[in-house]
């Protein structure tokens, strides 16, 4: 597992280094076990950076190779080295692959087995009773952020509505109230195009949320 962490740290570091604008997203999921084999995990590191050409992708995991020397001079090296990353994962019984387009970004996918825990990890308990069934409006112009917050809130038992344009918030709140299902919670990004989270329209919208929202805050 320690080797897997080292590889993941290196991939995330590279993604941040080669991404001047946009985002770096890390996703993890459990893979179905094959027969009596150990549990496996798959991790994807996706960025919106400079990308890697098709020709370079064919050699990027080879020893002593750089995908693009001009890129290396501009951003620096790739730390641990993708060749070493592949070797470490192979020693663990895993692997690594890449998909990329120049100017659009890259996605590195790695997978490796995990030993099962000796016993079930303690759970976080039942969702907060005050939040169970509450209706939340999540406002963020970044889709990845919206999905992360949605996943977290649903895990707490909330009903979630997503909005990517802050200008739509007053209308969403008004229609929800008119329909007899007002929002109990408004979560908004601080910095957004058009209307940010601290603007007078946003504060006014929050004040018109359900009374239970203010009593729970």
N, C-alpha and C positions, 0 to 999 in steps of 0.2 A: 504493500500500500504506500510505503514511503516513496518508492520510485514513481508511482503514479502521481503522487502529489507534486514531486519535483517536475515531472513532465507537464502537468497542468499549469503549474506556476510559470514555467518557461513559456508556454503557449499564450497565456494571458498577458504576460509581459511583452511578448512580441506583438500581440494584437494591439495593445495600447500604444506601443512605440510606432507602429506603422499606420496608425489611424489618426489623421489630423483633424477630421470632423466626422460627425455621425455617432456611432456607438459600438461598444463591444458587449456581446451577449454570451453568457455561459449557461448552457442547459445540461442537465443530467437526468438520466432515467435508468431504471433497472431493466435489464434484458431478461427474457424468459430463460430459465435454466434448461440445459439440454441433458435430459436423462438424469443421472446422479451427479452431474458436474456441479461445481460451485456456482453461486450466484455471480452474475456479471453486471457491470455497469458501463454505460455509454455516456460520454461527455462530449459535447460540441462547443467549440469556441468560435464564434462568428463575429467578424468585424466589417466595417465599411471603409477599410483602408485602401492602400495602393493596389492590392491584388497581385497575382502571380500569373505569368503567361502560361499557356498550355505547354510550351516547350520546357519551361523551367519547372513545371509541376512534375515532369517525368524524371527529373534528376534531383529534386529538392531534398529527398531523403538520402541521397548518396553521400558517402564520406568525401570531405574536402571539396564540396561543391557549394557555390553560392548561387541563388536563383538569379540575382541581378547585382552585379558589383557596383553599379551606379547607385542603386537603392541602398546598398550597404554603406557606401561612403556618405550618403545623405542622412540615414537614420541610425547607423551603427549595425553591429552584428546581431546574430540571433541567439545570443546567450548560450545556453546549454548545447545548442546545435540539434537540428532536426534528425540528423543521422543517429546521434546518441539517443534521442528520444525514442526513435523506432527500435533501437537495440534494447533499451531498458524495458519497453513494453513487451517486446518479444520474449525476454527472459521471464516476464510475468505471465506469459501465455496470452498476451493481448496483441493489439496492433494499432495502426494509425493511418489515416487517409486524409486527403485534402481535395477540396473543390474550390475553384477561384476564377475570377474574371478581372482582368486588368482594369483599374479605375473604379471597380465596384466593391471589391473586398474579397475576403477569403473565409472559408469555414474548415476548420480542422476537427476531425472526428476521431476520438480515441476510445478504446474499449479494453477492459481487462477484468479478470475474475476477482471476486472479493470473498474472503472467508466469512461464513455466517457468524453473527454475534453469539456469544455463549448463552445469552438469554435475551428475552425481549427487552428492548430499551423502554424505560418508563415513559409513558405518554404524558401529554400536556393536560390531560383531563378534559372534561366536557367544556364546550365553548362557553364563554361568558354569558350568563343568563340575561344580562342587560342588553346584549348584542344579538342574541338569537332571534332571527326573523326580521331584524331591522332592515330598512331599505336605504342603500347607500348610492350616492351619485359620485362617480370618480371622473375627474376632469383633468386631462393631460394631453398635450399635443404629441407626445411620444407613445407610439403603440406598445412598445415593449414595456414601458413603465405601467401602462394601463393594465396589461395582461398580468404582470407580476402582482400588482395591488389587488386585482380581481381574484386571483388564485388565493392570496392570503386572506382576504375578507370572506370569501366563500368558505374557507376552512374554519372560520369563526362563526359560521352559520348565518351570515348576512346575505340579503338579496342585492345584487349589484347591477347597476346600469352604468355603462361606459359612455364617455363623451370626449371627442377629440378636438372640438372647437368650442372655446370658452364663450363665444357669442351665442351659442345655443342654450346656455345654462338657464337664463331666466324663463325661456319658453318651456324647457323640460320640467322645471320646478312648478311652473304654473299648471301645466297639463296634469302632472302627477297629483297636485292638490285638488284640482277640479274633478279628477277621477276617484277621489276618496282614498288615494294611496300616496300621501305625501312622503317625501324623502325624510328620513330620520338623521341622515349624516351626509355632509358634503365634504369631499376630499378633493382639493384642487392644487395643481402645481403653482409654485410661486411665480415663475417666469414663463409666460406663454405669449404667442403673437396675439395681437388685437386687444385682449383683456387679460391682465395677469391676476394672480390669486389675491392680491391685496388692493385691487382697484375698487372704487365705490360701487360699481355694478355687482362685483363679486360679493362684497360685504352685504349689500342689500339682498342679494339672492339667498345668502346664508341665513339672514334674519327672517326670511319668509319660509324657511324650512319648518317642518313639524315641530310643535312645542316639545315633543319628547326628545328631539335632537338636542335642544338647549339644556334640558334637564339631565341628559346623559353626559354632556361634555364637562 
